């Protein structure tokens, strides 16, 4: 069994920063893709950033490119999402998702087997 848990959400002002973390525990995989999705009220869940576990490939959506940065702590099995210059439109529940055994970043939510419960990010203007 694999557990994925997010942490680090909160309420901030526009222009502020937050750092989310995603810790994976339980069964380990030699390869996987770890992605961050977000879902705002009334909208679909969409991918915002992703990395292969090796770090050889990363992805950022156009809406966050240049503002969000992924980093990894392999010793802790944790991936961080540094979110800078936050905007009100970044307000959403942020989910961490794991696609085990994959080397390819995929933006389709249904391919991810393991999900965290989500963490709320609220950005006020």
TIROMAR-284540 format. One record per residue: residue number from 1; residue in one letter; chain; x, y, z of N, C-alpha, C, O in turn. Coordinates in pm, 1 decimal, padded with zeros to 6 digits. Atoms other than C-alpha are relative to their C-alpha. Example, Ala and Ser with C-alpha at 12.3 -4.5 7.8 and 13.67 -1.06 7.14 Angstrom:
REM residues 2
> 1;A;A;00089.0;-00119.0;00000.0;01230.0;-00450.0;00780.0;00090.0;00120.0;00000.0;00193.6;00118.1;00066.5
> 2;S;A;-00082.0;-00119.0;-00006.0;01367.0;-00106.0;00714.0;-00077.0;00109.0;00073.0;-00026.1;00219.8;00089.9
END
This chain:
REM residues 125
> 1;X;A;00083.8;-00118.8;00000.0;00000.0;00000.0;00000.0;00087.9;00124.6;00000.0;00194.9;00127.1;00060.9
> 2;X;A;-00073.8;-00125.7;00009.7;00115.6;00350.8;-00077.5;-00085.3;00110.6;00059.2;-00205.6;00118.8;00034.6
> 3;X;A;00067.2;-00118.7;-00051.7;00026.7;00663.5;00110.4;00068.2;00123.5;-00055.9;00190.7;00131.6;-00065.5
> 4;X;A;-00049.3;-00127.1;00051.3;00061.2;01008.8;-00032.7;-00066.4;00109.4;00082.3;-00188.5;00110.6;00097.6
> 5;X;A;00055.7;-00101.9;-00088.4;00017.7;01310.0;00190.0;00058.0;00136.7;-00031.9;00179.5;00154.7;-00040.5
> 6;X;A;-00041.0;-00137.4;00024.5;00026.3;01680.1;00116.4;00001.2;00078.7;00130.2;-00066.0;00043.6;00227.1
> 7;X;A;-00001.2;-00093.2;-00112.4;00105.6;01957.9;00358.5;00044.6;00135.7;-00051.4;00108.7;00145.3;-00156.1
> 8;X;A;-00054.0;-00131.0;00030.5;00170.1;02329.1;00350.2;-00096.6;00101.1;-00056.8;-00056.4;00213.5;-00086.8
> 9;X;A;00094.2;-00096.4;00051.2;-00146.3;02490.9;00226.3;-00029.4;00110.0;00099.6;00017.0;00106.2;00213.5
> 10;X;A;00035.5;-00108.3;-00089.6;-00288.8;02807.8;00371.7;-00063.5;00114.7;-00073.7;-00093.3;00105.6;-00192.8
> 11;X;A;00059.5;-00121.7;00056.0;-00432.1;03152.2;00314.1;00104.6;00109.7;-00002.5;00165.5;00140.6;00099.9
> 12;X;A;-00101.4;-00103.3;00016.2;-00205.2;03424.2;00178.7;-00055.0;00113.4;-00085.3;-00164.5;00104.6;-00141.0
> 13;X;A;00033.6;-00112.3;00085.0;-00215.7;03755.8;-00000.2;00065.1;-00018.8;-00137.1;00164.2;-00090.4;-00151.4
> 14;X;A;-00059.7;00003.2;00133.8;-00148.2;03799.1;-00370.0;00143.6;00049.5;00006.9;00173.9;00148.6;00073.3
> 15;X;A;-00141.3;-00033.4;-00001.2;00223.8;03811.3;-00431.5;00081.7;-00076.7;00102.0;00204.6;-00078.3;00095.6
> 16;X;A;-00069.9;00079.3;-00102.7;00307.9;03592.1;-00133.4;00044.0;-00135.3;-00056.0;00017.8;-00169.6;-00171.3
> 17;X;A;-00049.6;00132.6;00037.9;00468.9;03249.5;-00141.3;-00050.8;-00104.9;00098.0;-00081.7;-00075.4;00213.5
> 18;X;A;00029.4;00117.7;-00081.9;00381.1;02905.2;-00010.2;00083.5;-00114.5;-00053.5;00118.5;-00117.9;-00171.5
> 19;X;A;-00066.1;00121.2;00044.2;00562.2;02575.7;-00019.8;-00083.1;-00119.3;00044.0;-00108.0;-00140.2;00162.7
> 20;X;A;00071.9;00124.0;-00026.4;00365.4;02255.6;-00047.3;00099.0;-00115.6;-00000.9;00200.0;-00113.2;-00071.2
> 21;X;A;-00081.2;00120.9;00000.7;00514.1;01919.2;00030.0;-00088.9;-00120.6;-00026.2;-00207.0;-00121.9;00008.7
> 22;X;A;00069.6;00125.7;00025.9;00414.2;01573.2;-00083.5;00092.5;-00112.6;00041.3;00199.0;-00131.8;-00017.3
> 23;X;A;-00080.1;00110.4;-00050.3;00545.7;01276.7;00108.5;-00064.4;-00131.8;-00038.8;-00183.9;-00152.5;-00017.6
> 24;X;A;00047.0;00132.9;00037.6;00513.8;00923.6;-00024.7;00058.0;-00102.0;00097.2;00176.0;-00096.2;00131.7
> 25;X;A;-00046.0;00103.5;-00092.3;00534.1;00625.0;00208.5;-00067.0;-00132.2;-00033.9;-00161.3;-00137.6;-00112.8
> 26;X;A;00054.6;00132.3;00026.5;00462.8;00254.9;00208.8;00084.0;-00071.9;-00103.0;00206.9;-00064.9;-00099.4
> 27;X;A;-00071.4;00073.4;00103.4;00554.5;00042.1;-00087.3;00082.2;00097.1;-00085.0;00036.5;00206.6;-00118.0
> 28;X;A;-00085.4;-00087.0;00079.6;00840.9;00185.4;-00285.9;00004.1;-00049.1;-00144.3;-00018.1;-00166.9;-00172.2
> 29;X;A;-00010.3;00029.5;00142.1;00883.5;00197.6;-00661.2;00131.5;00058.4;-00051.2;00175.2;00165.0;-00007.9
> 30;X;A;-00126.8;-00050.2;00052.5;01202.8;00234.7;-00856.7;-00022.8;00117.9;-00093.1;00064.2;00203.3;-00109.7
> 31;X;A;00031.1;-00110.1;00089.9;01032.0;00466.1;-01099.6;-00144.3;00041.7;00023.2;-00231.9;-00042.0;00045.0
> 32;X;A;00137.8;-00048.4;-00001.1;00727.0;00684.3;-01080.2;-00001.8;00147.2;-00036.0;00099.9;00216.5;-00034.2
> 33;X;A;00023.0;-00141.5;00026.3;00584.2;01016.5;-01174.6;-00082.7;00054.8;00115.8;-00182.1;-00004.9;00157.0
> 34;X;A;00073.8;-00066.5;-00106.2;00470.1;01250.9;-00902.1;-00045.9;00135.0;-00052.9;00034.1;00215.7;-00100.2
> 35;X;A;00058.0;-00121.0;00059.0;00238.0;01529.2;-01005.3;-00083.4;00075.6;00100.8;-00137.2;00019.2;00196.0
> 36;X;A;00088.8;-00086.8;-00076.5;00056.8;01820.0;-00851.7;-00116.3;00040.4;-00090.5;-00096.2;00090.4;-00201.2
> 37;X;A;00121.2;-00045.0;00065.9;-00300.4;01883.2;-00959.6;-00065.4;00103.6;00090.1;-00034.7;00113.1;00208.9
> 38;X;A;00080.9;-00089.9;-00081.0;-00536.9;02153.7;-00846.7;-00141.1;00002.7;-00054.3;-00166.3;-00020.1;-00172.6
> 39;X;A;00140.4;-00005.5;00037.4;-00908.6;02190.4;-00847.5;-00066.4;00115.6;00073.2;-00072.1;00118.7;00196.1
> 40;X;A;00074.2;-00112.3;-00054.4;-01098.7;02512.0;-00797.5;-00148.5;-00036.5;-00000.8;-00190.0;-00124.1;-00076.6
> 41;X;A;00143.5;00031.0;-00005.3;-01469.9;02510.0;-00710.6;-00065.7;00011.9;-00137.3;-00051.3;00113.2;-00205.7
> 42;X;A;00071.2;-00000.9;00126.0;-01678.1;02419.1;-01012.6;00084.7;-00025.0;-00122.4;00035.8;-00017.7;-00235.1
> 43;X;A;-00089.8;00022.7;00113.4;-01376.3;02341.7;-01226.7;00059.7;-00140.0;00004.3;00054.9;-00208.1;00106.7
> 44;X;A;-00063.9;00131.1;00007.9;-01196.9;02029.4;-01342.7;00132.7;00000.0;00074.1;00193.7;00104.5;00096.5
> 45;X;A;-00131.6;00016.7;-00060.8;-00890.2;01894.3;-01171.0;00103.6;00001.4;-00112.1;00093.9;-00076.5;-00206.9
> 46;X;A;-00099.7;-00014.8;00105.9;-00588.8;01998.1;-01378.1;00141.1;-00009.5;00057.0;00166.7;00025.7;00172.2
> 47;X;A;-00138.9;00014.8;-00041.6;-00220.6;01926.4;-01362.1;00069.1;00135.6;-00004.7;00048.8;00213.6;-00097.7
> 48;X;A;-00075.4;-00125.5;00000.0;00005.4;02214.6;-01265.8;00151.0;-00022.9;-00006.5;00224.1;00059.9;-00060.8
> 49;X;A;-00143.9;00027.0;00000.8;00346.9;02053.3;-01218.2;00021.5;-00149.1;00022.2;-00060.2;-00216.5;00085.0
> 50;X;A;-00027.6;00143.2;-00013.6;00505.9;01711.4;-01234.3;00148.1;-00025.4;-00017.5;00219.9;00052.5;-00080.2
> 51;X;A;-00138.7;00040.6;00016.0;00836.6;01534.5;-01211.0;00009.1;-00151.3;-00001.2;-00066.4;-00219.8;00067.9
> 52;X;A;-00036.2;00139.3;-00013.8;00973.4;01193.2;-01276.3;00085.4;-00012.1;00125.5;00148.2;00085.0;00167.6
> 53;X;A;-00072.5;00010.5;-00125.5;01133.9;01052.1;-00965.6;00149.9;00025.9;-00018.2;00216.3;00075.9;00072.6
> 54;X;A;-00141.3;-00026.2;00025.2;01476.3;01070.9;-01123.8;00026.9;00148.5;-00015.8;00140.6;00193.9;-00002.9
> 55;X;A;-00018.2;-00142.1;00024.0;01415.1;01437.3;-01191.9;00042.3;00032.2;-00141.8;00067.3;00148.2;-00174.6
> 56;X;A;-00046.8;-00021.7;00135.9;01512.3;01390.3;-01553.3;-00101.1;00074.9;-00084.9;-00065.9;00134.4;-00186.8
> 57;X;A;00105.2;-00067.6;00076.1;01181.9;01529.8;-01672.6;-00093.5;00071.1;00096.3;-00136.9;00014.0;00196.4
> 58;X;A;00095.9;-00075.4;-00079.2;00961.9;01801.4;-01528.6;-00098.6;00069.6;-00092.4;-00073.5;00088.4;-00211.4
> 59;X;A;00104.2;-00067.7;00075.8;00647.6;01975.9;-01638.6;-00062.0;00109.3;00086.8;-00082.3;00091.2;00206.8
> 60;X;A;00075.0;-00107.3;-00063.9;00481.4;02305.0;-01550.2;-00106.4;00047.8;-00097.9;-00078.7;00065.4;-00216.5
> 61;X;A;00102.8;-00056.3;00086.6;00153.3;02429.7;-01686.1;00034.5;00144.9;-00031.3;00108.6;00210.0;00042.4
> 62;X;A;-00027.7;-00138.5;00039.6;00161.9;02761.4;-01864.9;-00042.0;00099.3;00107.0;00019.6;00204.8;00122.4
> 63;X;A;00053.2;-00093.0;-00099.1;-00037.3;02920.0;-01585.5;00092.7;00018.3;00120.6;00080.8;00116.7;00193.7
> 64;X;A;-00087.8;-00009.9;-00117.4;00235.2;02853.7;-01326.6;00146.8;00007.8;-00037.8;00231.4;00029.9;00048.8
> 65;X;A;-00139.5;00000.7;00043.5;00553.0;02843.4;-01533.9;00067.3;00131.6;00036.9;00013.7;00239.6;00012.2
> 66;X;A;-00072.6;-00118.4;-00043.9;00809.8;03082.4;-01394.3;-00034.5;00044.0;00140.2;00035.4;00127.9;00197.1
> 67;X;A;00039.7;-00037.0;-00136.6;00628.8;03108.8;-01059.7;00009.5;-00118.6;00096.1;00039.3;-00100.8;00214.2
> 68;X;A;-00002.6;00120.9;-00083.0;00616.0;02750.5;-00930.2;00125.3;-00079.8;-00033.7;00167.9;-00085.6;-00149.1
> 69;X;A;-00121.5;00078.3;00019.5;00920.9;02531.0;-00880.8;-00007.4;-00129.4;00080.3;-00041.9;-00129.1;00198.5
> 70;X;A;-00005.5;00129.3;-00067.1;00951.5;02163.4;-00798.9;00140.8;-00026.4;00051.9;00240.0;00014.2;-00008.7
> 71;X;A;-00127.6;00050.4;-00049.1;01226.1;02017.7;-00584.8;-00026.3;-00132.2;00070.8;-00139.7;-00163.0;00107.4
> 72;X;A;00016.8;00133.2;-00057.4;01289.6;01674.8;-00437.9;00100.6;-00022.5;00112.1;00213.7;00025.7;00107.4
> 73;X;A;-00089.1;00050.4;-00103.9;01435.2;01527.4;-00121.4;-00015.4;-00151.1;-00003.5;-00106.5;-00207.0;00057.6
> 74;X;A;00014.5;00143.5;00019.8;01495.2;01167.7;-00216.6;00013.7;-00076.6;00130.7;-00048.6;-00181.4;00147.5
> 75;X;A;-00016.5;00068.6;-00128.8;01605.3;01072.8;00134.9;-00131.4;-00004.3;00077.1;-00156.6;-00098.0;00152.8
> 76;X;A;00127.9;-00007.7;-00071.0;01263.7;01176.4;00263.8;-00117.5;-00042.1;-00086.8;-00232.4;-00036.8;-00042.9
> 77;X;A;00108.4;00035.0;00093.9;01066.1;01057.4;-00040.4;-00102.7;00111.9;-00008.8;-00223.5;00088.7;-00004.8
> 78;X;A;00087.0;-00116.9;-00001.7;00926.4;01405.4;-00059.3;00029.0;00090.0;-00119.7;00144.0;00111.9;-00157.8
> 79;X;A;-00009.6;-00098.6;00107.9;00858.0;01644.5;-00343.9;-00064.5;00128.5;00049.5;-00170.7;00126.5;00111.6
> 80;X;A;00049.0;-00129.9;-00043.1;00809.2;02012.7;-00279.2;-00046.0;00081.2;-00120.9;00010.6;00070.7;-00229.7
> 81;X;A;00045.9;-00094.1;00101.6;00615.1;02267.9;-00480.8;00009.6;00139.2;00061.0;-00072.3;00178.6;00144.0
> 82;X;A;-00017.7;-00137.6;-00044.7;00744.4;02617.9;-00418.3;-00084.9;00090.0;-00088.6;-00067.3;00092.8;-00210.4
> 83;X;A;00092.0;-00084.6;00074.7;00477.0;02864.7;-00521.2;00027.9;00145.7;00036.0;00003.2;00188.9;00148.6
> 84;X;A;-00032.1;-00141.5;-00018.7;00587.3;03224.8;-00561.2;-00094.5;00087.4;-00081.9;-00161.7;00040.8;-00173.9
> 85;X;A;00083.9;-00096.9;00072.9;00406.0;03535.0;-00680.3;-00141.8;-00052.1;-00017.5;-00197.5;-00049.3;-00127.2
> 86;X;A;00133.0;00060.6;00007.7;00074.7;03375.5;-00597.6;-00104.8;00100.8;-00041.9;-00098.2;00219.0;-00007.9
> 87;X;A;00108.7;-00081.8;00052.1;-00235.4;03508.3;-00766.3;-00133.3;-00053.5;00052.0;-00141.7;-00170.5;00089.4
> 88;X;A;00131.5;00051.5;-00043.6;-00602.8;03485.2;-00667.7;-00047.0;-00119.4;-00082.3;-00115.4;-00207.4;-00029.9
> 89;X;A;00041.7;00112.5;00084.8;-00656.1;03249.4;-00961.2;00072.9;-00129.8;00033.4;00039.6;-00235.2;-00020.9
> 90;X;A;-00065.6;00123.1;-00046.7;-00419.4;03003.0;-00793.4;-00079.5;-00066.4;00112.4;-00046.2;-00176.8;00155.6
> 91;X;A;00082.0;00055.9;-00106.7;-00684.1;02946.9;-00527.9;-00063.8;-00131.2;-00044.3;-00133.0;-00137.2;-00145.9
> 92;X;A;00050.6;00133.5;00033.9;-00774.2;02578.9;-00529.0;00041.4;-00097.0;00109.9;00119.6;-00063.8;00198.9
> 93;X;A;-00052.7;00111.0;-00078.5;-00735.0;02250.5;-00349.6;00110.3;-00064.5;-00083.6;00089.3;-00098.3;-00200.1
> 94;X;A;-00114.9;00056.8;00069.1;-00395.2;02113.0;-00443.1;00016.8;-00144.8;00043.7;00017.9;-00176.4;00162.7
> 95;X;A;-00013.6;00142.8;-00024.8;-00351.8;01738.2;-00474.4;00133.5;-00050.3;-00053.5;00180.9;-00007.2;-00158.7
> 96;X;A;-00118.5;00070.9;00044.1;-00042.0;01527.0;-00498.7;-00044.5;-00137.7;-00049.1;-00128.6;-00202.3;00013.5
> 97;X;A;00040.3;00127.8;00057.3;-00071.0;01217.7;-00715.8;00121.9;-00075.8;-00049.7;00219.4;-00017.7;-00097.2
> 98;X;A;-00112.1;00087.3;00033.5;00153.9;00923.2;-00786.5;-00040.7;-00098.2;-00109.3;-00144.7;-00163.4;-00099.9
> 99;X;A;00020.9;00097.7;00106.3;00174.6;00717.6;-01104.8;00118.9;-00095.9;00004.6;00223.0;-00068.2;-00055.0
> 100;X;A;-00114.7;00088.9;-00020.5;00393.7;00420.4;-01009.4;00042.9;-00072.0;-00126.1;-00039.0;-00105.5;-00211.7
> 101;X;A;-00053.2;00075.0;00112.3;00619.3;00250.3;-01257.6;00005.8;00077.2;-00129.8;00037.7;00020.0;-00234.1
> 102;X;A;00003.6;-00078.2;00123.4;00591.4;00534.1;-01507.1;00122.9;00088.7;-00012.5;00176.5;00139.1;00086.2
> 103;X;A;-00108.1;-00094.4;00030.0;00865.2;00734.5;-01673.5;-00051.8;00121.1;-00075.5;00023.0;00215.0;-00102.7
> 104;X;A;00056.0;-00104.3;00085.8;00630.2;00957.5;-01868.1;-00102.3;00081.9;00076.4;-00193.5;00027.3;00138.5
> 105;X;A;00094.2;-00088.8;-00065.3;00449.3;01257.6;-01731.5;-00128.5;00004.5;-00080.6;-00127.4;00027.2;-00201.6
> 106;X;A;00131.5;00005.3;00063.2;00080.3;01235.0;-01806.9;-00092.4;00094.3;00076.5;-00099.9;00090.1;00199.3
> 107;X;A;00086.6;-00099.4;-00063.0;-00167.4;01512.1;-01740.6;-00140.5;-00049.3;00029.4;-00223.1;00025.4;00081.8
> 108;X;A;00135.1;00052.3;-00021.8;-00470.5;01285.3;-01722.8;-00010.6;-00056.1;00141.3;00065.2;-00145.1;00179.8
> 109;X;A;00011.9;00037.6;-00140.7;-00585.5;01243.4;-01366.0;-00026.0;-00149.1;00018.4;00020.9;-00207.8;00115.9
> 110;X;A;00040.6;00139.2;-00021.5;-00724.8;00893.7;-01416.4;00116.1;-00099.7;-00006.1;00099.7;-00214.5;00035.0
> 111;X;A;-00111.8;00094.6;00006.8;-00381.0;00740.3;-01479.2;00074.7;-00010.3;00132.2;00158.9;-00098.4;00149.6
> 112;X;A;-00070.1;-00001.9;-00128.5;-00266.0;00819.5;-01127.4;-00072.2;-00091.2;00099.4;-00192.7;-00079.5;00121.6
> 113;X;A;00058.4;00101.1;-00087.7;-00319.1;00536.6;-00881.7;-00017.7;00047.0;00143.4;-00108.3;00002.1;00213.6
> 114;X;A;00000.8;-00038.6;-00140.5;-00251.5;00711.8;-00555.2;-00008.8;00152.4;00011.4;00060.9;00227.1;-00057.2
> 115;X;A;00026.9;-00141.9;-00018.4;-00375.8;01048.0;-00435.9;00004.6;00036.2;00147.4;-00032.3;-00042.6;00234.4
> 116;X;A;00014.7;-00053.1;-00133.3;-00339.3;01259.5;-00129.7;-00140.1;00057.1;00017.5;-00221.0;00058.6;-00075.3
> 117;X;A;00133.8;-00052.3;-00029.5;-00639.4;01415.8;00039.5;-00015.5;00143.7;-00044.9;-00127.3;00195.2;-00048.2
> 118;X;A;00007.4;-00137.4;00045.1;-00554.1;01762.5;-00084.9;00027.6;00100.2;00110.3;00005.3;00073.8;00228.4
> 119;X;A;-00024.9;-00108.8;-00094.0;-00452.8;02086.6;00077.9;-00048.6;00129.9;-00063.9;-00020.8;00157.0;-00180.7
> 120;X;A;00061.0;-00121.4;00052.0;-00634.2;02416.7;00038.8;00102.2;00113.0;-00007.1;00176.9;00138.6;00087.4
> 121;X;A;-00078.4;-00121.8;00017.9;-00452.9;02717.7;-00100.6;-00097.4;00111.0;-00036.8;-00171.2;00099.9;-00134.7
> 122;X;A;00088.1;-00112.8;00024.5;-00638.3;03046.8;-00084.2;00084.2;00125.8;-00011.8;00161.8;00158.8;00077.8
> 123;X;A;-00076.0;-00121.9;00025.2;-00494.5;03364.4;-00232.8;-00098.8;00114.7;-00015.2;-00183.9;00113.3;-00104.1
> 124;X;A;00090.8;-00113.7;00004.8;-00672.4;03689.9;-00167.2;00070.0;00121.6;-00059.9;00191.3;00138.5;-00048.0
> 125;X;A;-00056.6;-00116.2;00069.5;-00625.5;04010.8;-00360.8;00011.7;00118.8;00092.7;00057.4;00225.3;00051.1
END
